[in-house]
Amino acid sequence: MIKRLTKFNSSWIKTITFDNGKEFAKHYEIAELLKVRTYFTRPYTSQDKGTVENRIGVIRRFILRKPT
C-alpha cells in the first residue's frame, strides 16, 4: 500500500479510511510516511463499509495491477 500511494502527488491524498481488519494494524506507519490523517469505519455500520468499498473500486480503476 505504501509503495503504491507514494507514487501520487502528496497533495492528492488528504485522508485514508481503513476497514476494521488486522491487516491494517500498522496504519500509523502509513499515516506518518504520507502525512495524512487515518480513520476507521465504525463497526457494524454498513454505510461506512459501502463507502470504503466504493472508493477502493475507484482506486483500483486507476492503479493497474501488475501480473504476478
N, C-alpha and C positions, 0 to 999 in steps of 0.2 A: 504494500500500500504506500509506504513512504517513497519507494523507488518511482512509482508512477506519479504520485502527486507532486514530487519535486520538479517534474518536467514542466509544470504550469507556472505561469507568472504568479507570483505570490499575492498580487492584488486581487486575483480572481477568487481565491479561497478565503472566506471570512470565518466560517464555522463548519464543523463536521458533526453530524448526528449519527451515533452508533446504535446498533441493535443491542439488546441486553444479552450478550453472549460472552463466554470466557475467552473467545478468540480476540476480544478487544481489551484484554486485561492491561496491556501496556499502552493504553490510549494517551497517557500523559507524555510519552516519548514522541508521539506524533504531534501532539499539541505544542510541545517545546520546539521541535525542529521546524515546523511550519509556521509557528507563532500565530496559532488560531485558537479559538475557544471550542471546546468539545462538549457535546451534550449526549444524553442517552434517552431513549424512548421510555415512556412510563410503562411499567409492567401492566399487562392486560388491558392496554388501551389501543384498540385496533386502528384508530385513525392515525396515530403516530407511526405505527408499523407500516401502514399503507403508504404514507408519505415517504418514509425512508426507502421502501422498495421501489417506489416510483422514481426517486432520484437516482438510485443505483442503476435502474434501467436506462435513464437518460445518460448517465456517465458511461455506461458500457457501450452505448451507441457511438460515442466519440473516442473512446480509448479502445483500440483494437487489440485483441489478444494475439500473442504470438503462438504459432503452433508448437506443441511440445514434442 
